[in-house]
Structures are given as C-alpha cells and as structure tokens.
Amino acid sequence: MSYIQVRGVDHYYEWITEARKPEPSGKPVMVFLHGWGGSARYWESTAWAIADTFDCLLYDMRGFGRSAGRAPTPAISFGDTPLSYELDSYAEDLADLLNVLGLKRVYLNAHSMGASIAVYFLNLYPKLVEQAVLTCNGVFEYDERAFSAFHTFGGYVVKFRPNWLYKLPYMDRMFMKRFLHRSLPGAISRAFLDDFLMADYDAALATIFACVSKQAAEMMPQEFAKITVPTLLVAGDRDIIIPAELGQRAAALNDIVEFVVIPNTAHFPMLEDAPTYLKLIREFLEVESIQQPIIG
C-alpha cells in the first residue's frame, strides 16, 4: 500500500498500468475520483480496462477509504490555504497531489461527489486537464424543506454505522440496492459497505452538507457554465441519487459538455454496464483500444 502526503494529510494512492508496476510507464495519465462514502476501489475494473492506453492513478480522498483516520478539522490550515470539507478544498487536494507526483497534464474520470470536485478543478486548473469524464452528476434547484430533511437523514446515517453491519447476511446488497439497477458481484458490494463504514465521521457528514446545499445549488450551474475543458457527462437512466435529467440540465449550460445516458443503469453505470461505458469513453477520448474490464 502506498501513501503520499497531500496538504499535510496522508492519502492512499496506487498506479494501475499495463505492465502491472507501481509507477507510471510514460503513457498519458488518467486520474480517477470516487464519490461520497466510497474509495478508489470501485474504479479498479475501469482502470484495468484502459491500462493499455493510460497509466491510471487512483487515490482515496481525504477522510475516505484507505485515506481515512482523523482528517484535519476545518480550523487547521496548510500553508496559506485552509483545509475544509468544501468541494473546492478537495479540488486543491487534487492539485497538490498532481504537483507532488510531478504530473503536468492529465485526463480526469470522476464520479458523483468526485465529479462535483472535478468541475471545480477544471475551472481552477484548466491547463492541467486534457479531457474529463464526469459520471452521475448534475445541477439541482434549492429546496429548503427537502434539503433540511436530507441533512437530518444523512446525519443519522453517518452517525449510526456500527461495524457489525458488515457481518449481517446480505447487508452489502441491501446497502447498495438504492444505488443500483443491476446487481454487482458480492465482493464489490462488500467493498462498498466496508468503505462506507470506514469513512471519517467529520468528512462524511461535512461533505453531505457541501454537496447538497443552497451554495451548491447556486454555484454548480455557474461552474458548469465556465468549463473550458472538453468534457463528457455520463448518466444512468435509472439513477435515483442524481437523476439523468439533472445531468442533462448541467450539460445544457455549456456547449463543450457532451451528455449521454446509459439505459438500464443507475448510479454506477461504469460497473452496471461496463462495455457500454467503456465504448462511450473510447469514442469521446478517440481511443481505439480499450479492453473489457476485469471484475472481482
């Protein structure tokens, strides 16, 4: 397992390359960003599928997955930049990660909350990104009552995460049911549940407020409208977490953002229908050879 300090915090990261060596081989680099409560583990099959064309950099964001442990509180600063759980602060984490690794220009592939962070990154550091793929993301209207109810429910979910949940039969499948239209292999579902249980309390709770907030509802449309990097936005037509129409609404704000929907998939189309997802990536990136994914 490899760790690197990003803005004073230890982050887990790994390289997935065709040569199966723990360092880049000189191919173009694609960086993967995971969503809320998850880790880079669910991107592994996609990364292996494109490793013939890209050196793939996977990392767990601050307070999540194997980068868990006590994340810095919002009061702690690193240099002149305060560390917080706002989306733009996570974008600064990514910028520092690339700087520490000496990466000058990359491709981005980001999902859900990670895609929101990627949108900020695209506008803060457009010269660092060749092309971007955003999966299951969009813009929404502020609804004070609905948001308040969501925050209350989200707070309860984050607080009540006993480790014995992992041991209950079929709990992993029950946990993932809301996110999926097509079921996934048991090992993948168990990894999702494990990541959720490991997530740092402060990071998990604060990022819920950051993603689903009046500020996000006001800022994300502006951020999508400002994107200058060629971007593909992928949605699942059965996604109830971030419905496809929210993605379509975001893409309509900017001609440089292409929008596609994958039928019969929900919040994880890259896993629920990997062949279609990979085909769309190949066409957008104009890559001729992308292998079928290795799952399990």
C-alpha positions in Angstrom: 0.0 0.0 0.0 1.3 3.4 -1.0 0.7 6.7 0.8 1.6 10.2 0.0 1.2 13.5 1.9 -1.2 15.9 0.3 -1.5 19.2 2.0 -0.2 17.6 5.2 -2.5 14.6 5.1 -1.6 11.0 4.3 -3.5 9.9 1.2 -3.7 6.3 -0.2 -2.8 6.1 -3.9 -1.9 3.5 -6.4 -0.9 3.2 -10.1 -2.7 0.7 -12.4 -0.6 0.2 -15.5 -0.4 -2.4 -18.3 3.0 -3.5 -17.1 1.5 -4.0 -13.6 4.2 -1.9 -12.0 3.7 0.5 -9.2 4.8 3.6 -11.2 3.7 5.3 -14.4 5.2 4.0 -17.7 5.1 7.2 -19.7 1.6 6.8 -21.2 -1.0 9.6 -20.8 -2.2 9.7 -17.2 -5.9 9.3 -16.2 -6.8 10.3 -12.6 -9.9 8.8 -11.0 -12.0 10.5 -8.4 -14.6 8.5 -6.3 -17.9 9.5 -4.9 -19.2 10.1 -1.3 -18.6 7.3 1.2 -16.5 5.3 -1.3 -13.0 4.8 -2.3 -10.9 4.3 -5.5 -11.5 0.6 -5.2 -14.6 0.7 -7.4 -12.7 2.3 -10.2 -10.2 -0.6 -10.4 -12.0 -2.5 -13.1 -12.4 0.5 -15.3 -8.7 1.4 -14.8 -7.6 -2.1 -15.8 -9.7 -1.9 -18.9 -8.0 1.3 -20.2 -4.5 0.5 -18.9 -3.4 -0.4 -22.5 -3.8 3.3 -23.3 -3.4 5.2 -20.0 -1.4 5.0 -16.8 -4.2 5.2 -14.2 -3.8 7.0 -10.9 -6.3 6.0 -8.2 -6.4 7.7 -4.8 -8.8 7.9 -1.8 -9.9 11.4 -1.0 -9.2 13.0 2.4 -11.3 11.2 5.1 -12.5 8.4 2.9 -11.4 4.8 2.1 -7.8 4.0 3.0 -7.1 7.7 3.5 -9.4 7.5 6.5 -8.3 8.2 10.0 -8.8 11.5 11.5 -9.0 14.1 8.8 -8.0 17.7 9.6 -10.7 19.8 11.1 -11.8 23.0 9.2 -9.8 25.1 11.6 -6.5 23.5 10.6 -4.6 25.2 7.7 -1.8 24.0 5.5 0.3 27.0 4.4 -1.9 29.9 3.5 -4.9 27.7 2.4 -7.4 26.5 5.0 -8.3 22.8 4.9 -12.0 22.3 4.9 -14.6 19.8 3.5 -15.8 22.2 0.8 -15.7 20.9 -2.7 -13.1 23.5 -3.8 -10.8 22.4 -0.9 -10.9 18.8 -2.3 -10.0 20.3 -5.7 -7.0 21.9 -4.1 -6.1 18.5 -2.7 -6.0 17.1 -6.2 -3.9 20.0 -7.4 -1.3 19.3 -4.7 -1.4 15.5 -5.4 -0.5 16.2 -9.1 2.2 18.6 -8.1 3.8 16.2 -5.6 3.8 13.5 -8.2 5.2 15.8 -10.9 2.2 15.4 -13.2 1.8 18.4 -15.6 -1.3 17.4 -17.6 -3.8 14.6 -17.1 -7.2 13.2 -18.0 -9.9 13.1 -15.3 -12.5 10.5 -14.7 -14.7 11.4 -11.8 -18.0 10.1 -10.3 -20.8 11.6 -8.2 -19.3 13.8 -5.5 -15.9 13.3 -7.1 -17.4 14.7 -10.3 -18.5 17.9 -8.5 -15.0 18.3 -7.2 -13.7 17.7 -10.7 -15.9 20.5 -12.0 -14.2 22.9 -9.6 -10.8 21.6 -10.5 -11.5 22.0 -14.2 -12.2 25.7 -13.7 -9.4 26.3 -11.2 -6.7 24.4 -13.2 -7.9 24.1 -16.8 -4.4 23.9 -18.2 -3.7 20.7 -16.2 -6.5 18.7 -17.8 -6.7 17.3 -21.4 -10.2 15.9 -21.3 -12.6 15.0 -18.5 -15.3 12.3 -18.0 -17.9 13.1 -15.3 -20.3 10.3 -14.3 -23.6 10.7 -12.5 -23.5 14.4 -11.7 -25.7 17.5 -12.5 -27.3 20.6 -11.2 -30.3 20.9 -9.0 -32.6 23.6 -7.6 -32.6 24.5 -3.9 -35.5 23.3 -1.8 -35.1 24.3 1.8 -37.5 21.7 3.2 -36.2 18.8 1.2 -32.6 19.7 1.9 -33.2 20.0 5.6 -34.9 16.6 5.6 -32.0 15.1 3.7 -29.4 16.6 6.1 -31.3 15.2 9.1 -31.4 11.7 7.5 -27.8 11.9 6.3 -26.6 12.9 9.7 -28.4 9.8 11.2 -26.9 7.5 8.5 -23.4 8.8 9.1 -23.7 8.6 12.9 -25.2 5.1 13.0 -22.6 2.9 11.3 -21.7 0.0 13.7 -19.1 -2.3 12.3 -21.3 -5.3 13.0 -23.4 -4.2 10.0 -20.7 -5.7 7.8 -21.3 -9.1 9.3 -25.0 -9.3 8.7 -26.0 -11.6 5.8 -26.9 -9.7 2.6 -26.4 -6.4 4.3 -24.0 -5.3 1.5 -26.7 -6.0 -1.2 -29.3 -4.2 0.9 -26.9 -1.2 1.3 -26.2 -1.0 -2.5 -29.8 -1.6 -3.6 -30.7 2.1 -3.7 -27.7 2.9 -5.9 -28.1 0.2 -8.5 -30.5 -1.1 -11.2 -28.3 -4.1 -12.0 -26.8 -6.1 -9.2 -23.0 -6.4 -8.8 -20.8 -9.3 -7.7 -20.8 -9.8 -3.9 -17.1 -8.8 -3.4 -17.8 -5.4 -5.0 -20.9 -4.8 -2.8 -19.0 -5.8 0.3 -16.2 -3.4 -0.6 -18.7 -0.5 -0.9 -20.1 -1.3 2.5 -16.7 -1.5 4.0 -15.7 1.9 2.6 -18.8 3.5 4.0 -18.2 2.1 7.4 -14.5 3.3 7.3 -15.3 6.9 6.3 -14.2 9.5 8.7 -17.2 11.0 10.6 -16.4 14.7 10.1 -15.5 14.2 6.4 -18.6 12.1 5.6 -21.0 14.5 7.4 -19.5 17.8 6.2 -19.3 16.7 2.5 -23.1 15.8 2.7 -23.7 19.5 3.6 -21.3 20.7 1.0 -22.8 18.7 -1.9 -26.5 19.2 -1.0 -26.7 22.8 0.0 -28.0 26.2 -1.1 -24.5 27.2 -2.0 -24.0 24.1 -4.2 -27.4 24.7 -5.9 -26.3 28.3 -6.7 -22.6 27.6 -7.6 -22.7 24.4 -9.6 -24.6 25.8 -12.5 -22.1 28.6 -12.7 -19.2 26.2 -12.5 -20.6 24.0 -15.3 -21.1 27.1 -17.5 -17.5 28.1 -17.1 -15.9 24.8 -18.1 -13.4 25.1 -21.0 -12.0 21.6 -21.0 -13.7 19.1 -23.3 -16.0 17.1 -21.0 -18.3 14.1 -21.3 -21.1 13.8 -18.8 -22.5 10.2 -18.4 -25.8 9.4 -16.6 -27.7 6.3 -15.8 -31.4 6.4 -16.8 -32.5 4.6 -13.6 -30.4 6.7 -11.2 -32.5 8.0 -8.3 -29.5 9.5 -6.5 -28.7 12.0 -9.2 -31.4 11.6 -11.9 -30.3 11.8 -15.5 -32.3 15.0 -16.1 -30.1 16.8 -13.6 -27.1 15.9 -15.8 -28.9 16.9 -18.9 -29.6 20.3 -17.3 -26.0 20.7 -16.4 -24.8 19.9 -19.9 -27.2 22.3 -21.5 -25.3 25.1 -19.7 -22.2 24.6 -21.8 -21.6 23.5 -25.4 -18.3 21.9 -24.5 -20.0 19.4 -22.3 -21.4 16.3 -24.1 -24.2 14.4 -22.4 -25.0 10.7 -22.8 -27.4 8.4 -21.0 -26.7 4.6 -20.5 -30.0 2.7 -20.4 -30.9 0.3 -17.6 -28.2 1.6 -15.2 -28.4 3.6 -12.1 -25.7 5.4 -10.0 -22.8 3.2 -11.1 -23.1 2.7 -14.9 -19.4 2.1 -15.2 -20.0 -1.2 -13.2 -23.6 -2.0 -14.2 -22.9 -1.8 -18.0 -19.1 -1.7 -18.3 -19.0 -2.5 -22.1 -21.3 0.4 -23.0 -19.5 2.8 -20.6 -16.1 1.9 -22.0 -17.3 2.3 -25.6 -18.6 5.8 -24.8 -15.2 6.7 -23.2 -13.3 5.3 -26.2 -15.4 7.3 -28.6 -15.1 10.5 -26.6 -11.4 10.2 -26.0 -10.9 9.0 -29.6 -9.1 5.9 -28.2 -9.2 2.9 -30.5 -8.4 0.1 -28.0 -10.0 -0.2 -24.6 -10.1 -3.7 -23.1 -13.0 -5.3 -21.4 -12.9 -4.8 -17.6 -11.6 -7.2 -15.1 -14.1 -7.5 -12.2 -13.7 -9.3 -9.0 
